[in-house]
């Protein structure tokens, strides 16, 4: 039962991606998805992919700002408000998607 295990290290060969890099990758993937949507699914599908991409940008930026606020120096005094804002982000995005579903503006 005496097994030799490799020690855990904190060294990583993975280079972290920057905030700007994430936004670039998102933009490229949204562009590719929209082109594929227009080509294979029609205009409505392509516009739906573009709208979903814009919504994902908004969600990412809102999440980044909320997370930054939670970990700021002054966050201890307003934790409840920050938590409500964090959860309201989901409600707002869900409401937008529900409106799209109800109106049938884009294929879901």
C-alpha positions, 0 to 999 in steps of 0.5 A, a space after each residue: 500500500 505504499 504508493 509514490 505519488 507525484 507532488 502537486 505543483 503550481 506550475 502551469 504550461 497554460 498561458 492565461 487569456 486576457 480579457 481583451 483576448 476573450 472578447 476577441 475570441 467571442 467576436 470571431 466565434 459569433 461571426 463564424 456562427 452568424 455566417 454559418 447561420 445565414 448560409 445554412 439556416 436562413 436570414 432569421 437564423 443568422 440574425 438570431 445568432 447575431 442577437 444571441 452573440 450580442 446578448 452573450 457580450 452583454 452578459 459577459 461584460 455584466 458578469 465581469 463588472 459584477 464580479 469585479 465589484 464583489 471582490 473590491 475593497 468596498 464590497 463588504 458594506 454592500 454585499 447584499 446589494 451586489 448579490 441582488 444585482 448578480 442574480 438580477 442579471 439572470 432575470 434580465 437575460 431570461 426576460 429578454 429571451 422570454 420576450 424573444 420566444 413570445 414574439 417569435 422574433 428569432 428562432 430559439 
